[in-house]
Amino acid sequence: MLRNWRLLFGYLVSITRTPMGLWARARCYVFMLRWLRWNLRDLRHELHMASLTLMRRALRIRSGSVAP
């Protein structure tokens, strides 16, 4: 679940931790903005599906059915 979100944060952490010059780091962050724009639909969809899953689980727990 949330594969693209984990990928995004993994890329950002890698950019932050990698020793490189300011200009190279800035170019990486600019590319990540492009990546974000290219994958925004998938990121939104993942959040939507995760929220539905959490709501369904909460309703099941509330109704007494504890199975995931």
Secondary structure in CASP SS format (residue, H / E / C, confidence):
PFRMAT SS
TARGET T0000
AUTHOR 0000-0000-0000
METHOD secondary structure of the structure
MODEL  1
M C 1.00
L C 1.00
R H 1.00
N H 1.00
W H 1.00
R H 1.00
L H 1.00
L H 1.00
F H 1.00
G H 1.00
Y H 1.00
L H 1.00
V H 1.00
S H 1.00
I H 1.00
T H 1.00
R H 1.00
T C 1.00
P C 1.00
M C 1.00
G C 1.00
L H 1.00
W H 1.00
A H 1.00
R H 1.00
A H 1.00
R H 1.00
C H 1.00
Y H 1.00
V H 1.00
F H 1.00
M H 1.00
L H 1.00
R H 1.00
W H 1.00
L H 1.00
R H 1.00
W H 1.00
N H 1.00
L H 1.00
R H 1.00
D H 1.00
L H 1.00
R H 1.00
H H 1.00
E H 1.00
L H 1.00
H H 1.00
M H 1.00
A H 1.00
S H 1.00
L H 1.00
T H 1.00
L H 1.00
M H 1.00
R H 1.00
R H 1.00
A H 1.00
L H 1.00
R H 1.00
I H 1.00
R H 1.00
S H 1.00
G C 1.00
S C 1.00
V C 1.00
A C 1.00
P C 1.00
END
